[in-house]
Amino acid sequence: MNNYELMYIIPSQSTDEEKEAQIALVNSMIEKDGGKIESVERIGNRKLAYEIQKKREGFYVLVNFTADEKVPNRLASLLSITNGILRYIIVAK
């Protein structure tokens, strides 16, 4: 099991319920593949460095988790087709 850090951006125009639903969805993706979530930090709304999908602000979420080395690739595949995720990055710690 390796340690990973996932940061993703949700559109800031989403309601609080939609944001929480998106966070729960991503957490379930990690846990379904056998990963264990250590912490979820809701960083909040921040201005984006550049416009993404005609949006200038996003809600940042940081997740620390442990998982097998195959989980990040599967997670990246799922996140790339998930509606409501503007950008994401997964880094090995």
Secondary structure per residue as TSV (DSSP state, phi and psi in degrees):
chain	resnum	aa	ss	phi	psi
A	1	M	-	360.0	129.0
A	2	N	E	-109.3	157.5
A	3	N	E	-93.3	134.7
A	4	Y	E	-133.4	158.8
A	5	E	E	-128.6	128.3
A	6	L	E	-119.0	126.4
A	7	M	E	-120.7	132.1
A	8	Y	E	-138.6	162.2
A	9	I	E	-121.5	128.5
A	10	I	E	-106.4	144.0
A	11	P	E	-56.3	134.5
A	12	S	T	-70.7	-16.8
A	13	Q	T	-75.8	-11.3
A	14	S	S	-64.9	148.5
A	15	T	-	-73.9	166.9
A	16	D	H	-61.3	-37.3
A	17	E	H	-65.6	-40.8
A	18	E	H	-66.0	-39.1
A	19	K	H	-63.9	-45.4
A	20	E	H	-65.1	-36.5
A	21	A	H	-65.6	-39.6
A	22	Q	H	-66.7	-41.2
A	23	I	H	-63.3	-42.7
A	24	A	H	-64.2	-37.4
A	25	L	H	-63.7	-46.6
A	26	V	H	-64.7	-41.7
A	27	N	H	-61.5	-40.1
A	28	S	H	-68.5	-32.4
A	29	M	H	-61.2	-42.8
A	30	I	H	-66.9	-47.8
A	31	E	H	-70.4	-30.4
A	32	K	H	-65.3	-31.7
A	33	D	T	-87.4	7.2
A	34	G	T	95.7	8.1
A	35	G	-	-80.5	161.2
A	36	K	E	-123.8	121.5
A	37	I	E	-81.8	127.3
A	38	E	E	-93.6	-41.4
A	39	S	E	-157.2	151.0
A	40	V	E	-129.2	118.3
A	41	E	E	-114.4	119.9
A	42	R	E	-88.9	99.6
A	43	I	E	-72.1	-38.2
A	44	G	E	110.5	-171.1
A	45	N	E	-75.0	133.8
A	46	R	E	-139.4	153.0
A	47	K	E	-75.4	135.0
A	48	L	E	-77.9	151.6
A	49	A	E	-66.3	-32.3
A	50	Y	E	-148.5	160.9
A	51	E	E	-68.0	132.0
A	52	I	E	-124.8	121.8
A	53	Q	T	50.1	42.5
A	54	K	T	62.6	27.4
A	55	K	E	-119.3	140.1
A	56	R	E	-107.3	-12.2
A	57	E	E	-130.6	154.4
A	58	G	E	-147.6	159.5
A	59	F	E	-99.2	114.8
A	60	Y	E	-90.6	139.0
A	61	V	E	-131.8	133.5
A	62	L	E	-116.9	125.8
A	63	V	E	-122.9	127.1
A	64	N	E	-104.2	129.8
A	65	F	E	-149.9	161.6
A	66	T	E	-115.0	142.3
A	67	A	E	-165.5	170.1
A	68	D	-	-66.9	163.7
A	69	E	T	-68.6	-15.2
A	70	K	T	-85.8	-19.5
A	71	V	H	-63.6	-43.7
A	72	P	H	-58.5	-37.5
A	73	N	H	-67.0	-43.0
A	74	R	H	-66.3	-39.6
A	75	L	H	-63.7	-42.3
A	76	A	H	-62.0	-39.2
A	77	S	H	-62.2	-43.5
A	78	L	H	-69.3	-41.6
A	79	L	H	-66.3	-32.4
A	80	S	H	-68.4	-22.9
A	81	I	T	-108.2	4.1
A	82	T	-	-83.3	126.5
A	83	N	T	-69.9	142.3
A	84	G	T	95.0	-1.0
A	85	I	-	-111.5	114.1
A	86	L	-	-75.2	-49.7
A	87	R	E	-149.4	160.5
A	88	Y	E	-152.4	159.4
A	89	I	E	-148.8	137.0
A	90	I	E	-118.7	126.5
A	91	V	E	-128.1	137.7
A	92	A	E	-78.9	133.2
A	93	K	-	-85.4	360.0
